[in-house]
Amino acid sequence: MRHLMSPLDFTTGELDKLFDLANDMEKHMERYAHICEGKKLATCFYEPSTRTRLSFEAAMLNLGGQVIGFSDAASSSASKGESVSDTIRVISCYADICAMRHPKEGAPMVAAQRSSIPVINAGDGGHQHPTQTLTDLLTIRSLQGRLSGLTIGLCGDLKFGRTVHSLIHALSRYDDIHFIFISPEELRIPDYITDMLKAKGIPYEEVIRLEERIPSLDLLYMTRVQRERFFNEEDYVRLKDFYILDMAKLSLAREDMLVLHPLPRVNEISVEVDDDPRAVYFKQAQYGVYVRMALICTLLGLA
Ligand code: CP
C-alpha cells in the first residue's frame, strides 16, 4: 500500500506515467467512467478548501466511485477531542482511500502510519501540498511542453506558502532549472529550501521587485499572502498587497510566459489579467481534476 505525503514520493519516471495517464483521462474521460465503481473516497478536511476537496470529489465521481467525508473539523469528532490516529482507523473501515487536509504539519503522515487505506496529504499547515504540485507540474508539462530548461519566478508569500515549498522540491529534480524568488524581506523563502538548492547546485536569485525579473521568466507562479499563518493582523495588512500583477507589469513579460496561481486569489492578480492568454490559473484548476483522477487510480492499483 502506498500513500502520498510529498511530491518526492514518486520518482520522476513515475510522475511521467501519472501525467501521461492524466492527459489520457483528459482526452478520453469516458474510458475511465467506471474504473472506480464500488470504491469510496473519504475527504477529511480539517481546514477550509474549495479546489482541493471538490476536485478530489469530482475526480472520484468521474471515475464512477463514491465520496464521503467532512469539510470542517467542527463537524467531525475532532471537535470532541478525537485524535487523527483514531479517526483514520475508523475511516479505514468506511472507505478505500482518504484525502486529508490538516492545519498541523505532519498530521497526514501520522494518519498514514495508522491507516489501512492509502492516505493522500491534501495540504498540511505550511509544510507540503503535494497534489497541488502534481497539478502544477501537469499544467506546466501540458502547456509549456517540458519540465526542464525553465526559469521560474515564484512571487509573494514564499515563507508560508506550502504550494511553493512543494513545487520547488519537485522541480529541483529536473535539469536546467533556475529559480527567481520574488518576495518582501519578511516573506522570504525559508533557509532549509535555499540550503537544499545550494547543496544540489541549483541556481536561484532572491529579488524584491517583480518588474526587475519578469522579462526573463518562462513561468510566473503567483501566490497569496497566507493570512491564516500570520501571528498578527498588522503584519498581514502591511504585506497583503505588496504584489499586484496587472496588465502594466504583464506587458513586461514574454508573449509565451505562463502565469500560474494555485488559487484562491485575493488581490495579487488583477482581474484584467484573467483574459490574457498567458493567464492559465483556471486551466490549472481543471488539470487538478485530471491529475487527482490519475492519482486515485494509481494508489488504488487500478492503473
Ligand atoms: N489550491 C488550493 O489548495 O485551493 P483550496 O485551498 O481551495 O483547496
Boltz pocket constraint, residues with backbone or C-beta under 6 A from the ligand:
constraints:
  - pocket:
      binder: B
      contacts: [[A, 48], [A, 49], [A, 50], [A, 51], [A, 52], [A, 53], [A, 122], [A, 123], [A, 132], [A, 262], [A, 263], [A, 264]]
      max_distance: 6.0
